């Protein structure tokens, strides 16, 4: 293999890793937007389309292991998630923020880590901020450009009361 061929192969590999990182980031952003309330940011998309067929969604740590447990496959994962989303009367508002991102791509697999802040107002008028550590594994979708969640782990780090500002602005 000559130098030009080696350089081209290296650049192709690096480009594929960057494209995979971008696809992983888009999948997580779509997941969070679809979990936000009110919905509508991604009209026509469905949570099921973000997960591989045999995906696992797991709550870990002392606060989430018992609450969520380990769910396998679209049916179990979606049954749990939809308990919290409209038309279910759970949240009046729910917004997710991701930070401290780290994505590592290794060929046909990727692993992402984030710290999530979730600002939630509930229909019973309570509100709280929740922080969780997310570790998520991904694999490429059959379409060649999207990446799907294969293993989603969430661990609650802390929660705190939050006041939803309902004051009207001054004229």
Buried (B, 14 or more C-beta within 10 A) or exposed (E): EEEEEEEEEEEEEEEBBEEBBEBBBBBBBBBBBBBBBEBEEBEEBEBEEBBBEEBBBBBBBEBBBEEBEEBEBBEBBBEBBEEEBEEEEBBBBBBBEBEEBEBEBEEEBBBBBBBBBBBBBBEEEEBEBBBBBBBBBBBBBEEEEBBBBBBBBBBBBEBEEBEEEEEEEEE
